[in-house]
Amino acid sequence: MTGGSASRRRLGRSVGGRAVLIALASTVVFFGAIGWVVVHSPGWPVVQRSFFDAERFWDALPDSIARFRLNVQLFLIAEVLSLVFGLVLAVLRSLPGPVFFPIRALAVVYVDFFRALPGILVIFILAFGIPGLRLQGVTNDRFFWGIVALTLLYSAYVSEVYRAGIESVHPSQEAAARSLGLSRVQALRFVIVPQAVRRVIPPLLNDFIGLQKDTVLVSFVGVVEVFRTASIKSSAYFNFTPYLATALIFIVVTIPLARFTDWLVARDRRNQLRGGVR
């Protein structure tokens, strides 16, 4: 019996090792073929000079990294505001009874409206339109209006994630809370919402990966962040390589966050399966 188990383990390791080698070989062949086609295409010398100039890349990278801090500020402020405002919207949409219908309707209209609009359009309207009104005491700072626009846009998406989490909580949880004397609002606050928030952390991280990338949209209203810096340098060099420096920064930041999100999703799935087995 022991000998049979050992032979099965050796067979499994052999099959697994062979699968890894096949996957590695097919990957090398696939990307090697793509690389060969690219570098042997007629226009490759021009593309190489325009996009892959090492000198321009290393010259642009330090300034791009320095300006990326502005994108991080935009992201962090808009993220916190979207989390709070999105949760408020989700709770308002969950209020029961006909007396709260106008509030629920306003929340639905808000979410549908901002989910339907392109982000760049909202940023343009706020950054150029509001200052154009010349209202007393209203700032003309386009960085500020960029934050407002991103918050309005992403709070609509975040509220839908929260709402899905709230609706995923089994009705028996609310019934148990009500049986203990809690009101509907108290049940939401102390029982339903805490469970919903824990369940939607991975989807929220996916939304915030998108928010991190969409911070470059404020460059179109004059905010000099990482993408705008690349545009300025590209115009000065008559070369597109600075955009690759910007791309590298976002890749380095975004891919680890995406992998972390996948890990959280997998862990949550394992926990659910473990709970189901029990």
Stockholm file with secondary structure:
# STOCKHOLM 1.0

chainA/1-278         MTGGSASRRRLGRSVGGRAVLIALASTVVFFGAIGWVVVHSPGWPVVQRSFFDAERFWDALPDSIARFRLNVQLFLIAEVLSLVFGLVLAVLRSLPGPVFFPIRALAVVYVDFFRALPGILVIFILAFGIPGLRLQGVTNDRFFWGIVALTLLYSAYVSEVYRAGIESVHPSQEAAARSLGLSRVQALRFVIVPQAVRRVIPPLLNDFIGLQKDTVLVSFVGVVEVFRTASIKSSAYFNFTPYLATALIFIVVTIPLARFTDWLVARDRRNQLRGGVR
#=GR chainA/1-278 SS CHHHHHHHHHHHHHHHHHHHHHHHHHHHHHHHHHHHHHHTSTTHHHHHHHHCCHHHHHHHHHHHHHHHHHHHHHHHHHHHHHHHHHHHHHHHHTCCSGGGHHHHHHHHHHHHHHHHSCHHHHHHIIIIIHHHTCCTTCCCCHHHHHHHHHHHHHHHHHHHHHHHHHHHSCHHHHHHHHHTTCCHHHHIIIIIHHHHHHHTHHHHHHHHHHHHHHGGGGGGGTCCSHHHHHHHHHHHHTCSHHHHHHHHHHHHHHHHHHHHHHHHHHHHHHHHHHHHHC
#=GC SS_cons         CHHHHHHHHHHHHHHHHHHHHHHHHHHHHHHHHHHHHHHTSTTHHHHHHHHCCHHHHHHHHHHHHHHHHHHHHHHHHHHHHHHHHHHHHHHHHTCCSGGGHHHHHHHHHHHHHHHHSCHHHHHHIIIIIHHHTCCTTCCCCHHHHHHHHHHHHHHHHHHHHHHHHHHHSCHHHHHHHHHTTCCHHHHIIIIIHHHHHHHTHHHHHHHHHHHHHHGGGGGGGTCCSHHHHHHHHHHHHTCSHHHHHHHHHHHHHHHHHHHHHHHHHHHHHHHHHHHHHC
//
